[in-house]
């Protein structure tokens, strides 16, 4: 997921393997758990200002893709180009929502939402589905928290919801896949839902610990 910059892409890749009978349910779910962890590394990396790396990644990526005859090097070039475009896109999402952080109505809604962590998680899951990117959603939550617009408990609840929404995206996109493939997506969502419920119940302890 770190290399693909998306746990959704990893999930859809696994479903294609499962549809061909290449991988069974148990190892596929284990891989999905690893992909979920890998996506957190992407968020950690994207939380830094990486705009200066975009030209370097594009130049190196295009060079690898255009000048090399090796399939492996060309694939590395594609990954670098995709990473550069992702950094640009996520930066645009955060910039586009800058005005929202100064909106009085949003501040009023978020202030009341802080007392309803379950509702906050549901709303975050829906927004993640609309954005089709849990990374973009979590970066937005980070920016709202950094600006002081939301407190830590609400930020955690929204992040839990974003994680749940990331499990809904591949399930909807892959629903037409064979049953063996759908079981992976349902299992992935079930793991995320169970973990989210435990995290919401432990939210006061998490807030104190952090």
N, C-alpha and C positions, 0 to 999 in steps of 0.2 A: 504493500500500500504506500510505503514511503517513496519507492521508485516510481510508482504509477501516480503518486500525489492524490490518490482517491481510494477510499475503502469501497466505494460503489463500483469502481472499475474492477477492483480485485474480486468483488462478489460476482459480478457479471461474467468475469473470466472463469471463475470456479464453476458457475452454472453451466457454461458451455462445455467444460470438462466433464461435469457430472452427466450432462445430457448424452455424451458419447460413451459413458461408462468408464471413463478414465480414473475417476476418483469416487470413493464411497462417502457416505454421509458423515461418519465420525471424523475421519481425517480432514474432510472439507470444513467442518465446523471448527476444528482446531486451527486450520489455516485462517478462517475468518476471524477468530479471536486474535490471532497474530496481526491480521490486517487492521483490526480496530486499534490495536496498540500502535501500529505503524502510522496510522493517520494522526495520532497525537503528536508524533515527532514532526509531521508536516506543519501542524499548528504551531508547535514550539519554534520551528524555523521561521515560519511566516510572521510570527509576532515581532521579529526584528525588522529593521528597515533594510530591505534587500534590493532597493531600486537600483543601486549602483552596480549590482551584479547582472542586471538584465542585458545590457549591451554585450558583456563578456559571454554570457550564456548563449545569446543569439549568434554571435560571431563564431564561437567554438562549435555550437550545434550545427549551424549551416555548413561550416567547413567540414565537419565530420560527415555530414550527410551528402554533400555535393562532391567532395574530393576523394572519398574513400570507396574502394570496391568491396570492402569487407562488410558482410551483413551485420556483424556484431557492432562494428564502429558506426555504421549508418543508424542502427537502432539506438545507440548511445546518443547520437546526434538528435534523433527525434525526441528522446527523453529530455535533453537539455533545452531544445526549442520549446517543448511543452511546459517545462518548468519556468522558463522565462515568460511565456505568455500567461501562465497561471499567476505569477507574481504581479504582472501588470494588471490582470483582471481583478485580482483580489484587492489591489491598491485602489482600483477604480470604484469597487464596491464600497470600500471604507470611505473614500472621498465623497462619493455620491450621497452617503448617509450622514455626512457631517452636519448638514442643516437640521437633520432630525434630532441631533443631540442638543440643539438649542431651542427645540420646539417645546413650548410651555404645556401644550396638551399632552405630548408624549411624557413629559416629566410627571404630570399629574397621574396619568395612567400607570406608569411604572411605580410611582410611590404607593399606589393602592395594590398593584400586582405583587409587591414585595411581601404582602401578608397572605398571599395565596400561592404557595410554591407549586402545588399540583397543577393549577390553572396556568401558571407561568411555564411549566414544563410542556404542557399540551400546546400552548401558543408557540413556543419555541420549536416544537416538533413540526407544527404546521408551516411555520416560516422557513424551516430548513428544507421541507419538501418543496416549497415555492421557489427557493433559491437553488434547489438541487445541489447544494454544497454545504456540508456541515462545517468545512474549514472556513468558508466565508461567514457563516453564522457565528461561529465561535470567535472569529476575529472582530466581528461587529460587537459581540458581547464584551470582549476585551476592551475595545475602544470606548464603549459606554461606561464600563467600570473605571477605566483610567481617567475619564472626564468627570467622575464623581456623580454621574447621573443615576447609577444603580449601586446598591450596597452589595457586599460580598454574598449574603445568603441568596439574594435574587439572581446574582450572576451565576452562582452554582446551580440553582434550579433551572435557569435558562440553558446552561451548558448540558445538564442532564437531558433536557428536552431536545436539544440539538443532536445529542448522541442517539436518542430514540428516533428522531426524524431521519437520521442517516441510515437506519435500518429499514425504514419505510420506502425510501427511494428505490433501492434495487428490487424490493419485493414487487412494487408496482410495475417497474420496467421489465421485470423478468417473469411476470405472471403467466405469460403464454408459453413459457418453457415447459418441458415434460415434468411429470410429478417428481422424479428424482432430483431435478434441479430446483424445483420450488421448495422442496423440503429443506434444502440448505438455507434458502432465503428466509423461510418461516422460522427455522431454528436460530438463525442469526438475530432476527427481530425478537424472538423469545428471550434469548440471552440478554439483549440490550434492555428489554422491558423489565426482566427480573432484576438486573443490576440497577436500573433506574429507580425501581420501587425501593430497593434496599438503601440506595443513596439518599432518596427523599426522606425515608424514615430516619436516617442517620444525619440528616442535614444540620441540626443543631450541634451535634458532636463534631462534624466536619468543619463548621464555621469556627467553633472554638479552637480546634486543632490548627487550622490554617491562620 
